[in-house]
Amino acid sequence: MILIEANVTDTAITTQQKLDALQAFVMRHVVDSDQWLLPLFKGPVNLPGFVTLHGLMVGLAAVFLLLAVGLGYRRKQAVPTGWTNVLEAFVLFIRNDIAIEFLGEKDGRRMAPIFCSFFFFVLMMNLMGLFPALAAPTGNVSVTGAMGLTTLGFMIVGGMIKNGPLGFFKAFVPQGAPWPILFILAPLEFVGMFVRIFALMIRLFVNMLAGHVVIFFLLGMIAVFGPWGLPMFAMAVLICLLEIFICFLQAYIFTLLSAMFIGQAWRQRH
């Protein structure tokens, strides 16, 4: 009886150690660090002191995006085909159904390149997390925060350029409300601008981080439970396919909300 209890205790400790190792493995792959795990190297590669893994991924995403557009787009084609046709379809959708929809014809056409950059850059960073040896920078709140601050900059600077500094701040004062209530509503409207940017930042960060954490944990179940964890592999594949859709969806939502917030900040309310 004592031997059976000892064996059960040893098994429980071993399983717990495997779970702890799995947790460390997952966190190592989703948390920013100064090391890069490459398949062909025995150990992690140390990055320079001024570069972090997610910072490197942001730079690689920009390079991949420039290569994809520069090498794949053929402007001289009379009838777009292949990759050129795919790019033009996305660009026209972003211009007509997002930029012009929320900013109007003139400003929408002018801002369409910015929103196209938002969409493709966020999409590229999202998809990078699905490839071995790469990581998704959008799973880092600092990266999504920088993207949110970029949207905020267009809201504030663009709003002041279009309506003037006074007109920009007047937009936070609800028209027709009794003046005593304005002391409450005006600050709330102003703070609401930053709340929207915070929600934009957290939405992208949480969705991308959660998806990758789930995939790594499901794959790690195979190492923890052995053959009994093999069904988790099929589930991980299904979630990975779903994650591809989520990568496109989150890039679309970020671009859509950015256009909506910028359009609200630029619109003069009387």
N, C-alpha and C positions, 0 to 999 in steps of 0.2 A: 504493500500500500504506500509506504514511504517512497519507494522507488518510482511508482507511478506519479505521485505528486511532484517529485523532483523533475521527472521528464516533462510534465506539463508546464512546470515553472520555467524550465530551460527553453521550451518551445515558445512560450509567451514572451520571454526576454528576447529571443532571436527575432521573432516577428516584430516586436517593438523597435528593435535596433534597425531592422530593414525599413520600417515606416519612417523612422527618424532620418535614415540615409536618403530615402525617397524625398522627404520634405526638403532636405538640404540640396538634393539634386535639382528639384523643381525651382527652388528659390535662386539657385545659382544661374539658371537659364532665363529667368524673367527679371531679376534685379540687375541694375546697372553695376558694372565693376570695371576694374582696370586690367582685366584679363579676357582673352578671346580663345574660346575652345574650338580648335580646328581638327577635323577628322584625321588628317595625315600626321599630326604631331602627337607624341606620347603624352605630353602635358599641356596645360594652358600657355598661351603666348602672352607675355607681359606687354601691355601697351605703353607708349610714352606717357610721362607724368601729366601732360596737359590734355590727353585724349582718354575718354572713357568709351566703353563698348557701344553704348547707345549713341554717343556723339559720332563715333565712327560710322555707325549704321545710317545716321542722318546724312552724312557726307556720301556714303555709298548709294543711298536712295536717290540723291540728287544726280549722281553720275549715271546710275542706271536709267533714270528718267530721261536725261539728256541724250543718252545713247539710243534709247528706244524711240524717241521722237526724231532725233537727227538721222539715224540710219534707216528707220522704218517708214518715214513719211516721204512721199514722192509728190511734190507740188506740181510738177510738170505733167502729171497724168491727166489726160482729157476726161477720162471716166475713172474715178477713184476705185481701186480694187485692193483686196487684201488688207494689210495693216493700215494703209492710208484711209481706206473706207471706214474701218473701225474707229480710228482716231477722229475723223470728221463727224461721224455719228455722235460720238460723245461730246465733241466741241459744240455742235449745233444744238444738242439737247441742253447743255449747260447754258449756252448763250440765250436761247429762246425761252426755255421753260424755267430757268432759275434767275439769270441776271436781268433780262428784260422784264420778267414777271414781277420782280420786287423793286427794281430801280428805274423802270421806265425805258423807253426806246433809246434815248441818247446816252444816259448814264449806264444803262445795261450793256450796250455795245462797247462802251469805253472800259467797263470793268470786267468784261467777259474773259480777257486773258488772265486776270487775277484769280477769278473763280476757277478757271481751268487749271491754273497752277495749284490752287488749293486741293482740288479733287484728285489730280493725278499724283501729287506729292504725298498726300495722305494715303492714297491707295497703294502707292509703292511701298511706303513704310509699313502699312498693314500687312501686305503680302510677304514681306521679307521674313517675318516670323515663321512662315510655313516652310522655309527652306533650311536644310541642315547647315550648321555653322554660322547661320545668320540669326538676327534677333529683331523683334518688332520695336522700333523706337517709340511708337505710339502707346506702348505699354508702360511708358515712363511719364509720370505726371509733369515733369519739367518740360518735356517735348510738347505735350498737348497744351501745357500752359503757355509756352512760347507761341504756339499756333493761335491760341485764344487771344493773346496780347496783340498779335498781328491784326486780328479782326477788330479788336478794340481800338487800335490805332487808326484804322480806316474809318471807324465810326466817329471818333472824336475829331481827328484832323479833317477828314472829308466833310463832316457836318459843319465845322467852323468855316471851311472854305466855301461851301455852298450857301450857307445861311448867315455867315458872319458869327463872331463869338456870342454876341447878344442873342441872335436868333437861335443859335444852338442851345443856349441855356433856357431860352423862353419855351422851348419844346418840352421841358420838364414841368411846366406849370399848366395844369389842366384848365382849359378855358371853360368859363361858366360856373366853376365851383365857388362857393362862398369863401371870401378871403380868409376867415379864421381857419378853415380846413386846409387852405393852401400851405400853411406852415407844417402840416403833416404829410400831405400828398406830394408836394414838390421834392422834399428829401427822399421820400420813398421811391418816386420815379427815378431820381438820380442814382440811388443805390441799386435799383432794379437793373440798370444798365450793366453794372458789374456782376450782379447775380446771374444774369443771362450768360455772360462770358464764363463765369465759374461753372455753370451747368454745361456749357459747350465743352469746356476743358475736361470735366469729370466724366461726361458721357462717353467721350472717345476713349479716355484712359481706362475706365472700368471695363468697357465691353471688350477691348482688345486684350487686356491683362487676364480677364476671367477665362476667355476662350483658350488661351495658351496654357494657363495653369491646369485646366481640366484635361487637355490633351496629354500633357506631361504626366499627370497623375494616373490617367488610365493606362498609359504605356508602362509606367512604373509598377502597376499592379502585377504585371507578368513577372517581374523580378522578385516581387514580394511573395506571391502565392504560387509561382511556378506554373505548371500546366493548367491549374484551376483559373488562372488569370487570363488565359488565351481569349475567352469571349470579349474581354476588355479591348483587345486589339481591334476587333471588328467595330466596336463602338467608337474607338478613337478615330478610325478611318471615316466613319459617318460624320463625326463631329468636325473632323478636318475639312470634309467637303462642305459642311455647313459654315465653317469658318471662312471659306473662300467667299461665300455669299455675304457673310457679315463684313468682310473687308470692303467689298464694294458698297454695301449698305451704309456703313459708318462713314466712308468717304463722301457719299452722297448726302447724308444727313448733316455732316459738318459743313459742306459747301452750301447746302440749302439754308441752314440756320444762319450761317455767316451772311449770306445775301439778304435774308430777312431782317437781321439785326442792323446791318449797314443801311438798308433801305429805310427802316424806321428812324434811324438817326439822321439820315439826310433829308427826310421828308419834313417840310415846313408845315407845322400845324398852327392853324389860326382859330 
